[in-house]
């Protein structure tokens, strides 16, 4: 009897436990209640599960891709490096191709002497068995009575050094005192030199005070004797052997005759040198003393680079070719750089007349 009672009791307990579990599953979750005076948040309902649609995608073909977007092909060419051409006649600087022979007396006819001298030298070069170098190309006689020979562009004048005795013997018709290779020179202007000094004494003074400086030639006065009259000091042009500048020289003055003589850069110019500031001839732009610029296109008082084009759609500056165009010197309708200008032609003709009697006579061999 007691066993039956225990069995029933266990069965009732199990049933009670299952009923409690089932009731807990069926009761909804407690919704939080908002306090009075506030709005309760909306109740979010659970979203139903969504089923993903599985779609099968196939890989597009090349034809389909080409229809949608045509393919662009770029041709790639391999660039070959340009082959450097071998220069057979590679020229040396003219200064390194000159051989200078100093002479005692000046010839009566410089043209004839400049013609006979190279023929005599080239005959000795071609007939002598020991000389394998080619003949000389040019010859001239300078205003200072020097006989100058120039070798071929691809040669140096130093190659004839071992054969100077043969060359001098060939020039026995022209008494030769010395021979040297042309060297690069640098010119400077030395100021405040006493006008009582002579070029020879100035050269001796510089060689004594500055033995490291090798002089290329005897100094000469910068101005004419008429312009030096009544002056205590003037300027000289001094020439040193070698390429140098005022900075590489390392000095701004030279001590000559117990005074400091300042050094200035030497600027080469002549009657045909045109100034880019005032557009006149006879001096470079660095030495111009004009207060205002003169336009090379219209002759107005403004720099050439600021020249305005009258049309408006053209290029301004020196490249402008629209009117008004005028040259300040001759007042003709052309730019200042035109070489058939009457002013420039007159200057060059005068230079040629002066050079006919004093300049070097050069002719081909």
KAQUI-V548744 format. One record per helix or strand of 3 or more residues. SS is the DSSP state (helix for helix, strand for strand). FROM is the first residue (numbers start at 0). TO is the last residue. If there is no record, write none. Layout:
<<SS	FROM	TO> <SS	FROM	TO>>
This chain:
<<helix	1	25> <helix	61	67> <helix	93	96> <strand	97	102> <helix	109	126> <strand	137	140> <strand	145	149> <helix	156	169> <strand	175	180> <strand	184	193> <helix	198	208> <strand	214	220> <helix	224	227> <strand	232	240> <helix	245	248> <strand	252	255> <strand	258	264> <helix	284	286> <helix	303	305> <helix	341	357> <strand	360	363>>
